[in-house]
Amino acid sequence: MADTVLYEVSDGLATITLNRPEAMNAMNVETKVAFRDAAQAAAADDAVRAILLTAAGDRAFCVGQDLKEHIGLLAADRESGSGGTMSTVREHYNPIVRALTGAAKPVVAGVNGVAAGAGFGFALAADYRVVADTAAFNTSFAGVALTADSGISWTLPRVIGPSRAADLLLFPRSISAQEAYELGIANRLVPAGKVRAEAEKVARALAAGPTLAYAALKESVAFGLTHSLEETLEKEDELQGRAGASEDHAIAVQAFVNKEKPKYLGR
C-alpha cells in the first residue's frame, strides 16, 4: 500500500490515515487507490470491530480531488479523446464510500481540519464525526463546475435535510466547526490538536463494544431512511432476532444480572 495512506490494525481497531499533509491530503490517483484498498480491507476483516478514519497534519482532513494532477489528466483526456479521468468516481470514490457505509462495524472520522469536496463526502460516510473546533467543511463541487460525488448527494440531505443540503451544494461556502455541530454534521467538537486522541478514544470504545449490535443498528437506520414504517418494523424484528441470538447479548444480560461490566467478544 502506498505511504500516502497508512493502515494499521490494533486490538480490533483499523486506523486509516490519509498521509499527504503537504497537499492537504488531496486525492491523487495513488492516494485514491490506497484509500480504496484500505477501506475495503477494514470492512472485510472480521478481526476489525471498528474503523477510524483520520488524516496527517493540522491543516486539512482532505480537500478532495488533487486539482493539480487533475488538470494534467484532463489535458491527456483531450488529446486521447478517452474521457477516462472522471471514471475515478466509479473506480475509487464509490468503492470507498460503499466500504465505509456498508461496513458491518462502526466508522469514526477524526476531522482535524478542512474537509472539502470528496473529503467532506468521506467524513459523512462515517457513522460518527469527531471534529476540531478549527475545522471547516465545504461542498466545493459547484465551485469547479462539477456535480456531487463521494455519496454526498445521499448523505448530506439525510444529515441536515434536503433544503439545507441544496443550499450548500448550489452555493458552496466554508462551514465553521461550530456551524457544522449545530447542523448535525459534527457529533463532537474538541480543541484543535486533540482530535486524533479523542477520535481514537471513541473508536476504541466502539471496537470493544457489541459489534453485531452496532452492525444491526447501522443496517436498521439505513433501511428505515428509504422504507415505510411497516417495512422498518419487520426489519427491526429480523435484526433483533439476530442480535438476540449473539454471544454478546448473552454476555451483556449475564453481566447486568451480576452487576459487572460486560466484556464483549464481537460475535
N, C-alpha and C positions, 0 to 999 in steps of 0.2 A: 504494500500500500504506500502511496506517495506520502512524503513527510508534510505535505500541505494539509493533511488531515491525520490526526493522531487517534489511535484506537486502543483502548485498554479495558480489560475485564478484571474486576476485583470484587470478591465477596458478593457475587450476584449482580453487581452494577457494571454496565458497559458505559464507558465515557467516550464520547466522540467530540474531539476538539478541532474546530476549524483553525488552521495554523498558517495563515498568511497575514499576520498583523501589519506588515509593511504595506499591504494593498487593501487594508481594512477588511480583510477576509473575503475579498471579492471572489466570485466563482469563475475561475478559468477552467478549461476543459479537464486538466489534470485533477483539479480540486473536486470538480463535479463527479468524476468517475470514482475517486477515492471516497467521497462522501456517500455516494450511492452504495458502494460496496460495503462500507462500514455500517450504514443504516440497515441494509438487508441482512448482514451478518448478525447484528444485535437482535433484530426482530426474530430471526430463525433459531437462535441459540437458546435451548431450553434451560441452560445454566444461567442465563441472564434474566433477572427478575425485575429490572428497571433500567431505563436508559437515560443518561444525562447528556444533553447537547449543550456544548459551551464553545467559547472562542478565545483565542490568544489575544493579548494586548488589552488596552483600556480605551481604545477609541471606537471600536466597532465590533458588533456581533457578526454581521455580514451585510454588505451593501449590495448584494445581489450580483448580477452579471458583471464580469470584468469587461467594461466597455472598451478598454484599450485593446484587448485581444479581440473583442467582438468586431471592432472596426476592420481589422485585418481579415477576419473570417468573412465578413460581408463583401469586402473587395474581392476576395478569392471566389466567392459565390458568383459575383457579377461576371467575372472573367470566364468561369467554367459553365455558368448557367445552371448550376446544380441546385442552388437554394437549400443546401443541406444544413446551414448554420442553425436555422430555427428548429431543426429536429432535436435540439438539445432539450426541449420541453418534454418530448416523448421519451428520449433516451436517458435523461438524467433527472430532471426535476420531478416528473411524475412518479418514477420509481422511489425516489427519496421520500416524497410525501406519502405514498402508499405504505411504505415500510414503517414510517413513524406513526401514522394514524391507525394503521391496521395491526400494529404490534400488540400481541396479547399480554401486554405489560405496560406499566405507566411510563410516560416520557416526560422528562422535566427539561425545560430550557433555561439556562442561565444567561440572560441578555445583559451583557456588560457594556454595551454602547449602542451605536446606531444600528438599527435593523431596517433595511430598505429593500424594496422590490422583493425578489425571491427570498432575501434574508428575513423579511417580515413574514412571508409565507411559511418559511421553515419554523419560525418561532410559534406561529399559530397552529402548526401541525402537532406541537407538543400538547400534552394534557394539562400542564401546569407551568407557569412562567414566573421565574424569579428575576426581577428587573432592577438594575442600578438606577438610583434616583437621578443620575445624569444621562441616562439613555434616551433615545428618541426613536420614533417609528415613522416611516414614510412609505406609501404605496409605490410611488415613483413611476409606475408604468406609463401613464398618460403623458408624463413629462418627457419621455423619449419616444412618443408616438407608438406605444405598444399597448396591448391589452393585458389582462391579468394572467398570471400563471402561478405555479407552485401551490395550487389549490386555494389561493386567496379569495377567489370569487365564491368559493364554497364555505371556507372557514370564517372569513371576516363578517359576512352578514349574520352568521349564526352566533358570533360573539357579541357584536354591537348592534345588530339589526340591519335590515336592508337599506333603510333610508340613510343612516349614518355611513354605511359602507359605500353607498353610491356617491355621497359627498366626498369621502376620502379618496375614492378611485377616480372620480371625474376631476377633482381639484386637489392634486397631491400637495401635501404640506407636511411639515415636521410636527409630529405629535410628541409633546413632552412626556416624560415618565409619569408625572402626576396626572396628566390628562388620560394617559393610557390606563392608569389604575382606575380612574373614575369611569372610564368606558368599559372596563372589564377585560382589557387586553392584558394587563399585568395583574397577576394574582397576588404578588407580594413585592413591595418596594424595599430595597435595602441600600445602605450607603455605598457609594462607588468604592470599589476595592474589596468589598465583602461578598460580591455576587457569587463567585466560584464556591466559596466556603459554604454559603447559605444554600445555594442550589444543590451542592453535593450532600449537605445535611438532609435536605428534603428527599433527594433521590435515594439516599441510603436507607432512610426510614421506610420508604416505599418498597425498596428491594428486600427489606426484612419483613414485609407485610404479607397478607394473604393474596398471592399472585393471581390465582384463579378468580377470586372475587373481584379484584381490580380489572382483570380482563373482561369479566362479565359486565361490570359497570360501564366500561368503555363501549362494549358492544350494545348494551341496552340504551345508552344515551344516543349513540349514533343512529340506532334503529328508530327510536322514538321521534327523532327530528324529521323523519320522512314517512312515517306511518301513522295510522289512526290510533286512537286510544285503545280500541278493542284489539287491534293487532299488537300494540305495545304490551297490553296486559298478557296476551298469550306468550309473547317473547319473554316477559318477566317470569312467567310461570316456568317456561323451559329453562331459562338461565338459573333460576333459583333452585330448581331440581338438581342441576349440575353442581352448583356451589354447595348445596346441602349434602351432597354425596362426597365432597372432598375431605381429605385428611385434615386440612387446615380448619374446616368448620368443626370437626370433632375435637381438635386441639383447642380451639377457641372456647367451645362450650365447657370442656373439662377445666380449662384454666379459669373460666368465670366462676364455676362452682367452687374451685379450690382457692379462689381469690388470689390467683397468680397472673403474671404477665405471660401471654401466650408466646411460644416460640414456633413460628410458622415454618413450614417446610416448602411452601410454594407448590403444593400439589394436593 
